[in-house]
Amino acid sequence: QVQLVESGGGLVQPGGSLRLSCAASGKFFSNMGWYRQAPGRQRELVARITRGGSTNYAAPVKGRFTISRDNAKNTVYLQMNSLKPEDTAVYYCNVQKLLTSEDYWGQGTQVTVSS
């Protein structure tokens, strides 16, 4: 069983920055990513990174967010800059096991962008 520990959420003013981290127990993950869910909306992909480092981003965050990973630490990061009120949501970490493609989710961390 894979355990995911997320950290880094909080309250920030518009234009500010936050860095989310997600540390996974176990080894050998293929895709790692971040999703978010705002009140009354469906969960949506924010950014994803492959084991080799290829990335893709949702259109609303391109140019503002950067996803990265440390395979030695089994940790994925999300650097969020120029935050906007519409970025307010619960952010969830997601990882896939390399051999089985099983999905695992973090417990979620709240990000609130407000003045």
C-alpha positions in Angstrom: 0.0 0.0 0.0 1.4 3.4 -1.0 1.0 6.3 1.4 1.2 9.9 0.2 2.0 12.8 2.5 1.2 16.2 1.1 2.4 19.5 2.5 2.7 23.2 1.5 -0.9 24.4 1.2 -2.2 27.5 2.9 -3.6 31.0 2.5 -1.8 33.4 0.1 -2.6 36.8 -1.4 -3.2 37.1 -5.1 0.1 37.2 -7.0 1.8 35.2 -4.3 3.5 31.8 -4.4 3.2 28.5 -2.7 5.1 25.2 -3.1 3.4 21.9 -2.6 5.2 18.7 -1.9 4.0 15.1 -2.0 6.2 12.3 -0.6 5.3 8.7 -1.5 6.2 5.6 0.4 7.5 2.8 -1.8 9.4 2.9 -5.0 9.2 3.0 -8.8 6.4 5.3 -9.8 5.7 6.2 -13.4 3.5 9.3 -13.7 3.2 11.7 -10.7 0.9 14.6 -10.7 -1.4 17.2 -9.1 -5.1 17.6 -9.4 -7.4 20.1 -7.8 -11.1 20.4 -6.9 -12.9 23.6 -6.2 -16.2 23.7 -4.4 -19.0 22.6 -6.7 -16.6 21.6 -9.5 -15.1 18.3 -10.7 -11.6 17.3 -9.9 -9.3 18.4 -12.7 -5.7 17.8 -13.7 -3.3 20.6 -12.9 0.0 19.1 -14.0 1.6 15.8 -14.5 5.2 14.6 -14.9 6.5 11.3 -16.2 9.4 9.3 -14.7 11.6 10.7 -17.4 10.6 14.3 -16.7 8.2 15.0 -19.4 5.5 17.4 -18.3 2.0 18.6 -19.2 0.0 21.3 -17.7 -3.6 22.4 -17.7 -4.1 25.6 -19.8 -5.1 27.8 -16.9 -1.8 27.2 -15.1 0.7 27.1 -17.9 3.5 29.6 -17.4 2.6 30.0 -13.7 3.0 26.6 -12.2 6.0 24.2 -12.5 5.9 20.5 -11.6 9.1 18.6 -10.8 10.0 15.4 -9.1 12.9 13.8 -7.2 12.9 10.1 -8.1 15.4 9.3 -5.3 13.0 10.7 -2.8 9.8 9.6 -4.5 8.6 13.1 -4.1 6.7 15.4 -6.5 6.6 19.2 -6.2 4.3 21.9 -7.5 5.7 25.4 -7.6 2.8 27.8 -7.9 3.5 31.4 -8.8 1.3 34.4 -9.7 -1.5 32.8 -7.9 -5.1 33.9 -8.6 -8.3 33.6 -6.6 -9.5 31.0 -9.2 -6.6 28.8 -8.1 -8.4 28.3 -4.8 -9.1 24.6 -4.4 -8.1 21.4 -2.6 -5.0 20.1 -4.3 -4.5 16.3 -4.5 -1.3 14.4 -5.3 -1.6 11.4 -7.6 0.9 8.7 -8.4 1.0 5.6 -10.5 3.0 2.5 -9.7 5.4 1.7 -12.6 4.7 -2.0 -13.0 1.0 -2.2 -12.1 -0.3 1.3 -13.1 -2.3 1.4 -9.9 -3.4 4.9 -8.9 -2.9 6.4 -5.4 -4.2 9.6 -4.1 -3.1 12.0 -1.3 -5.5 13.3 1.3 -5.5 16.8 -0.2 -4.2 20.1 0.9 -6.2 23.3 0.8 -4.9 26.3 -1.2 -6.7 29.5 -0.7 -5.9 32.7 -2.7 -7.5 35.7 -1.2 -6.8 39.2 -0.2 
